[in-house]
Amino acid sequence: MHWNDWPMVCLALSALLALLSRRWIDAASSACFAIFLLFDKVLPTAIPWQLKYAFLLVGVLLVASQVTGTYRRYKQSLDARH
């Protein structure tokens, strides 16, 4: 195992831990990023670039939706205080 394989391993473990704790969006985004890195490092010519970047885009969109949802709940709690 090479040093640049560790991000894939960490993201895969993160996805498994998120699945065990039933955090579905975290698990899906970690899996998308792990698949992107796997396609980028292990199979760079066997996978079309559109498919590779589709996983990256889905992962980014999942993280963005989670951040905006958390921000919306935060703003609602601030509005409820005043």
N, C-alpha and C positions, 0 to 999 in steps of 0.2 A: 504494500500500500504506500502510495506516494503522498507527500504533504498536501498536494492540491486535491486529493480525494476526500479530505476531511470535511469540507463544506457539504458535500453530498451526504456523507454519513450523518453529520449533525442535523441536516434538514430532514433526513429520513427518520432519525430518532425523534426529532421534534414532532413530526407528523404522527408517529406511533404513540407518543405520550399524549398528544392532543386528542387522538382518537380514544385512548383509554379514559381520559377525563371528560370526554364528550364535548369537546370544543371543536365543532365541525368546521367552522370557517378557518380557524388556525390550522387544523389538520389539512384542509384542502389547499390552503395557500402554501404551506410547507411542502406538501407533495408536489405542487406545481413547480416550485422553485427547484426542488430536488430533481424532478424530471427534466427541467430545462438544463440544469448543470450536467445531468447524465447524458443527455443528447449532445450537449456542447463538447464534453470532454471525451466520452467513450465512443460515440457514433457520429462524428462530425459530418461525414459525407453520406452516410446511409439514410439520414433523416432529412426531409425537405426543410429548408429554413423557415418556411411559413408555419409548419407544425411546431418547430422548436420555439419560435417567438410567440406562437399562440399560447403556449404554456406560460411563458413569461408574462404576457399581457393578462391572462386570467389570474395569475398570482398577484400581480400589481393591482388589478381591479378588486380582488377580494380584500386585500389589505386596505385599499382606499375606502371601500364600503364599510369596513369595520371601523376605521378611524372616523369617518363621517358620522356613523351611528353613535359612537361613543361621544363625539363632540356634541351631537344633537341632544343626547341625554344629559350631558353636562350643562348645556345652555338651558334646558328645561328645568333642571334642578336649581340653577341660579335664578331663573325667572320666578320659580315657585317661592323662593326665599323673600323676594321683594314684593 
